[in-house]
Amino acid sequence: MLKKKTSALLITLLIFMQSIYGIGFITKASANTISNNILDSVTMAVYDSAGQVVTGNVYEPNSTIQLDYTWSLPNGHGYKGGDTYTFTLPQQFLLFNDIPGVLVMGQDQIGTFHVDQASHQVVITFNNYIESHDNVHGTLTFRTHLDTSKLTESTTVTITIPIQSGEQIFTLHLRPSVTSTIEKRGVPTGFNPKDIHWTVDVNKTLDSVQNAVMTDPIPPGLSVPVTVAVYDLGVHLDGTVVQGALVDASKYTVTRTGADLSIRFAESPIHTAYRIQYTTPITDFDKATFVNTATFGGSNKNPAQTSATVHVTRGSSLDKIAESYSPITQIINWGIKYNYNERTIAQSAAFLKDLFNDTQEIVAGSLHIYPVTFNPSGNETLGSELPSGEYTITTEAAAGKKGFKLQFNHNISSAYKINYQTKASSPVLKNMIITNSVTSGSGESDSASRPVEQGAVYKYPGTADYNAKTVAWNIIINRDSQVMKNMVVTDTFSNKGLRFIPSSIVIKKGNVVLPSTDYILNSVEDEGFTVKFKNTISEPLSITYTTYFNIDLISPPWNANFINSAKVDWVDSANAGKSQTAIATFIPRDEVKNNGFKYGAYNAVTKELTWTVGVNYNGKTITNASVQDTLESNQKFTNDSLKVYKMNIPPNGIPLAPTPADEIDLSKYKYTVDSQNKLVILFQQAISEPYYIVFKTSLQGQLINSTVTNTARAFNGTEPVTNNLSATLPIPKGGEYVTKSGGQSGDKINWTVQINYGQSTLNDAKIIDIPSINQQLLPNSFHLFATTVTSNGNVMKGSELTKDVVYTLVIKTDTQGKQTFELSFVNPITTAYILEYQSLIRASDHETVTNRITLSGTNVTTIMKETTKEIVVGVSDGSGTGSGVRGSLTVNKIDSANNTLMLSGAIFELYRKSGDKKTLINTLTTDETGSVVFNNLLAGDYVVSEITAPLGYVLNREDNPITLHPGDELHINVINTKTTETPPPTTPTPPPTTPTPPPTTPTPPPPTSTPSATPPPPTSTPSATPPPPTSTPSPTPSAPPTPAITPTPSVTPPPPTVPTPSTNPDIPIDTDNDIPLGGIPPITKPETLPTTGESSHLYVEIAGITLILLGLILRRRFTK
């Protein structure tokens, strides 16, 4: 019983071990990572926009950069197919996309590589080429740009790349982002400057300039600078600069020749930027603008020029200002700005003559003089008032003018501000302009003018009440406090439309209401009124009152404004009769002028327009009221949508929105829409109130444009009672049929097409897209989405639609590779769609990719809308090569009696030797030339075995060892002897798929990695009959002779002999490198490799041996 249990346990354990081996618990071989650095070297080349190599030492930041890596694997490396090597491209480079590629050499593929855009990691994956070649090496090439977002302010970029021998360091000097290598600026020394400071920056492009020199011809009006300073200048990548340390004067030479200035640098060449500063004194103070041109160049650099224009800001020598005016006091404040350019003026010329209208007089004690200073911006500051002893004032006069003369009592070189006042000599009875002029002792002159107003009467409108249809008016009388006797105010409604409200009048003297006993009021309806004052007036008065307004009463009709005039008649203090008139205008709201209004709203969800028409805003009585509205743009009236509401107008004139309570009964009006799409509303009774008319129209089934315009008008019978009430309503997305956007994402472009965002109705809608030839459409990337449209027209992407149900898609490619696609909608479309798809970039770096797209469809008329989108793409690319050397072995089969007779049909096997083990490399049959060539052989030891002789010849069973060095191309000749008698015919038997030699012993072979197309050698001892070389049967010889191998075809072969089974004759072997290769060892079964995924059979073998030993021990124990 115990034995049975033990046996069952052993069987279970064996099954378990077999199972875990089968499902992979045993460690399997996997691709290894090559840890040693295989990069031999790196070179870098920079290309300009024309694709030419940049030979200078300074590069544009956006230049194309090519990195060329060389790599190699050492001989005897032991790496296998599937092994990988990983390294990282420097992060300073910009990758636009992943870069996949193949390592190729001629027709051979050595492996692949892949660059990850995000990580910059490069992974090389080798195939089994590296197992069968020596001196494996190759290159990797990448073309891309510097990533300017990763660059600092510095124009020097250092890139370090690890290689086998250490590190390879590249230092790039980048050209700053500047428009010119030279820049010049000039700054005057403040307000009223005496000098100009100049700054010249040279070599901002950081070129290598030999014999560098800057020259500057100083323009007229400036003198040559006395001193020059030179500074180091740091230039950042973005073109900004930082001034550095002062440069020692020994490093440059300053030369002044006449008006020319030159600075020559001692160092040659220079590689950095410099700042040159100097100051030029101003000699021409009348000149306001100075243009200065500097040049920088060298013996190896063409001169570059730059100019700077400096505008010198100076004060005026004389300026007259009318600063302010008071209509109540009739006082004008005047100012004179004298010598604001700060010239030195002799005492004899330091005077001013000031004259003004003789209707004015200077206000006593109002003249004051102040010295003035300026900040660098020219803003003035007044100092302490100048003492009267510093100047003398005398009177001056001229025809119609009077004034004064101001004489300074000493030389002056400062600026001065003179302030004074004038006032009207008598009451101002009409508006006029007062002119004031001033002349200096140096001959300069200036003048200023100031309008003054009559103070007798001033009128303006007040607040309007649009509900009550009233407007307030204001009259100001005697602002300048004249003596007015027997004053009468006459107010007239010049063009009608106004009606005076007598109870509204209020007359005030200051803040005190004047009693009605002080005046007499008379009014005439719709014409105006008069006020006669009983007492003399010598101070200001105000009159306020209110009128009704009615636009229907204005003459002529439809005049937009209400005009009101006030006339004042009085007797002055000299008993002279005077009169003055003031006019004011009330401009009402547009609703008053038009007696109505119109506006609309659009709902993009329902495609309905809601129109609101306000009629009879002014509330006039209309006995036979109707409203007509022609519905344009193919609108369709929405049945039962029309409603009429009473309109409520507050005092501010803005109508309140209608409410359900304001709706009037349908029995009070009726409406129709005629064949011309004209809506007509008829009121059944006379109206005298304002109304809202609200209705809806629809654009369903129509082409929808960007705007819709409607015009309504109200009539009394056939007579218009409103102006045209028009409204133009913008339709969100209206008229948008197709738009397109796109953006690069790695090596693809993501395209988005907005289709029919205006929601027109289109039959047979079709999208035709023509991409440029430098891109390739990706068929599986096309996705069409429904949309959700909000009421305000915003479009949001919805669910994806099903191809061939909602739409069809056809992609066409012509013979030139140019593609188009057509997307056709199965049914008419009435809403918006979004199409998304991708195209693969086939463009070069910085090349423009374009897409022209058209939407076509029909709706009464044919619609064809086209748009084009362009994108400039960035492309990173790469390529790789690889190679290795292999040898070859040519075996020639020759007849022993005639060495020019080449024998076909001989089958040879080639084994690679490794110690005592042999591995089958290939099995080949000599062709009609009698030769076979074993190509692509690694250096090492090999054995050639003949397994099938040519028809009619004796098989040679001996092995032929050779040694192959890297790149050798060896040739050997094998001589065969004909058989001595004709063999009897035999029945042919099917051959194996690939003939193999017999082993020397019947020992079972270990597992082999030889391809399945080549069967293992048979385990039985072979007969004298060799297996046939092909499926064609051949006769079996009865006594096959032993063949011989001659060194070369020129050596006479020995005569054939009949071999004895127990002896092994010497077989000569000839190679083209004269190396004796020794005898032929017995053929052994080649060692096999682990199957794919295994690292070794060792663990399984150990487990099997362990189980066998365990079984033997247990058996021995139980048999005791």
Protein Blocks (a to p, Z undefined) as FASTA:
>chain_A
ZZmmmmmmmmmmmmmmmmmmmnopaccddddddfbdcbfbdcdddddfkopacfbfbdcf
kbccdddddddddehklpaehiacdddddfkbccfbdcdddddehjbcfbdcdddfklop
acddddfklmmcghiacdddddddddfklpcfbfbdcdddddfklpaddddddddddfbf
bdcddddehjhiabdcddddehklopacehiacdddddehiacdfbdcdddddddfkopa
cddddddfklpccddehjbccdddfbdcdfbdcddddddddfblkbfbdcdddddddfkb
ccdddddddddddddfbdcddfbdcfklopacddddehklopacdfklmccdddddfkbc
cdehkaccddddddfkopacddddddfklpccdddddehiacdddddfbdcfbdcddddd
dddfbdcfbdcddddddddfkopacddddddddfkbccddddddfklopacddddehklo
pacehiacddddfkghiacdfklpccdehjaccdfklpccdddehkbccdddfbdcfbdc
dddddddddfklpccehiabdcdddddddddfkopacdddddddddddfklmnopacddd
ddfklopacddddehklopacfbgcdddddehhiacdehkaccddddddfkopacdddfk
lpccfklpccdddfkopacdddfbdcfbdcdddddddfehiacdfbdcddddddehjacf
bdcdddddddehihiabdcddddehjbccddddehklopacehiacdddddfkbccdfkl
pccddddddfkopacddddddehklpccdddddfkopacdddddfbdcfbdcdddddddd
fbdehiacdddddddddehiacddddddddddddddddddddddddddddddddfklmkb
ccehiacdddddehjbccdfbdcdddfkopacdehiaedddddddfbdcehiacdfbdcd
ddddehiacdddddddddfbdcdddddddddfbdcdddfbfcdcdddfbdfklccddfbd
cdfbdcdfblbdcdddfbdcdddddfblkbccdddddddfkbccddddddfkopaebjad
ddddddddddehiabfklmmmmmmmmmmmmmmmmmmmmZZ
